Amino acid sequence: MAAVLKERAIPAAAEQPVVIVGAGPVGVRLAQALHRRDPVQPLVLYGAERWAPYNRVRLSSFLAGELGWDALTRDLAVPDAPPVATRFGCAVVAIDREAQTIFDAAGRVQPYSKLVLATGSTPHVPDIAGIRTAGVYTFRDVDDAQRLVARRVRSRCTVVLGGGLLGLEAARAMRRFHTEVIVVEQADRLMSLQLDAESAQRLRGHVEALGVRVILGDGVRGVAGETRVAGVRLRSGAEIACDTVIVATGIRPNVDLARRAGLAVGRGIQVDDRLRTSDPDVYAAGECAEHRGVVYGLAAPGLEQASVAAADIAGDAARYLGSTLATRLKVLDLPVFSIGRSRDEDRPDLAVRRWHFRARDGGAYARLATERGRLVGAIAVGAVPDVGRLQEAVARGRRVWPWQLWRFARTGSPWPEATPGDVGAWPANVAVCNCTGVTRGELGRAVAEGCATVAALAARTGASTVCGSCRPLLAALAGAGGPAEPARGWRTLAGAGVVALAAALALGLAVAIPYAATVQVPWQWDVVWRDGFWKQVSGFTVLALSVLALVLSLRKRIRRFRAGDFPLWRIAHALLGVATVAVLLVHTGGRLGANLNLALMLAFLGVLALGGAAGGVVALEHRLGARAARLRRTWTWAHLAVFWPVPVLLGMHVLKTYYF
């Protein structure tokens, strides 16, 4: 890792440049978006840090030694073009709005046509005794991470103040060399801004299982030690001996530059729906901006704001109407998701109802919040399916029906046969990259335009450039021509499907087996569907084969029933279907019958035909490409829907036969 010492100069131009103050992900995204819209527009990008732009969201992985510098700076390259100048390691110290100029730490006076403040935030350091003692660290930038890397190998006991995401990630990183780590959180739960009590309790169990001690409902009253940290004193009166303290108690927007310039400032720099400040030539975006009274302090809203500000500066109509707060990440390798009104159970809001899913193995947990039948919030901890669709559904306030809630309580997903890995089959408006808000539809268009690698998709859309957790999904999309390998036993499935379809067609057209023309033949074959004994044998054989075929549903839908390899179960299901139609042909002689018998036969034929079609789609999905998942889902559920009348009709058929 090397500091950026060289500045990129901007050539003389008649048009004054757009100046961006802040070289974090939001500032870089803004520069990239402006350059794409107008490649000849001069830009000047200032960064107070001496480093090249890097991904602050992934600093914990950098601290833990899981990422190198190259991975930290991936996809944050400033456009390498003459109209774009970079000035890293150089802070902006003042703004002269009347002259439309800024003053930097190197003594330069830089004119601007438009100015964008993407100054980010600084760590909130609580005002407690001893907080400035040597051995107390913050964790916000690369310099902080480097200091903690050096400290990690010498620390025997580290106390982390704050049980939010950053505090937990710092705790994980400091555990690398078996350092004792204690997290102190004054709220009654970890990640109290994102999780409800039960999900936070599950997260706590996971954190403690990794060897991190957690103290809740208590705060630090002071840091002990004269020249170096010797411990912390808690409000409860307890004392913890330690040699290192990491402060992760939140952030404060950087508004000092804007305040000195006379811009309207609240908690953040106040902006309108076009991201303009009280001065129409000055914009603000990211953690420093306050929109409609809200400072988001998260990466995804900041990147949305950058896109809107870039569009407005370029003269396009764009409005920022706010962001639905969503958290989707891994906390100490445990998937955690939260969006919308998901944790306000303490509010006396009787209009909001909550629905829960708890995995039987005690691992995954999820909760939905609905209001007047529409999704308004969701929480998930652990391996919960269809999180991407949940995020889209909450963001758009989609309606959820009672049977979907019943399915959610059983499976963790309101939707049938959730296939989170099949990203190519996701709805176009579902966000694949939560951090940047890039949807499956946008990525699909990029693939159609020739983006065939993760790097190309990231460069075109910005997806995966923040936390990087969606890179496997991008890899799947980049090769989204369909599965690389055919389904196991696909030829058997295809053959069984053809046989089932042909048999259903033959029976439906009443292609009957003829009766024996004379009693002089050696074997009277028609006895098998005329004689009561043989009809019972074949009838109960059909019933037994049908019940055995249903076992596939148990293998697929009951979580505790996981015996055997599912592709083999699917092949067995197809072969049982073929055997069933063969015995049915023997039982009926190929005759549909009338009244109740006709209804039962038509239901059976529908099940066979649709099952054959579904099996054919599964067998050929390696050739059908991205359409396969949609076709498979359609035919499979049609197959199941048509089956439901069969048990009732079959029961009535048996009752009729024996009662009358």
Secondary structure, DSSP 8 states (H G I E B T S, - for coil): -------B-----SS--EEEE--SHHHHHHHHHHHHH-TTS-EEEEESSSS----GGGHHHHHTTSS-HHHHHTT-----STTEEEEET--EEEEETTTTEEEETTS-EEE-SEEEE---EEE-----BTTTSBTEEE-SSHHHHHHHHHHHTT-SEEEEE--SHHHHHHHHHHGGGT-EEEEEESSSSTTTTT--HHHHHHHHHHHHHTTEEEEES--EEEEE-SSB--EEEETTS-EEE-SEEEE-S-EEE--HHHHHTT--BSSSEEE-TTSB-SSTTEEE-STTEEETTB---SHHHHHHHHHHHHHHHTT----------EEEEEETTEEEEEEES-S-TTS--TTEEEEEEE-TTS--EEEEEEETTEEEEEEEESS-TTHHHHHHHHHTT-B--HHHHHHHHHHS-SSTT--TT-GGGS-TTSEEETTTTEEHHHHHHHHHTT--SHHHHHHHH-TTSSS-TTHHHHHHHHTTTS-SS--TTHHHHHHHHHHHHHHHHHHHTT------S-TTSS--TTHHHHSHHHHHHHHHHHHHHHHHHHHHHHHHH-TT---S-HHHHHHHHHHHHHHHHHHHHHHHTT---STHHHHHHHHHHHHHHHHHHHHHHHHTHHHHTTHHHHHHHHHHHHHHHHHTHHHHHHHHHHHHHHH-
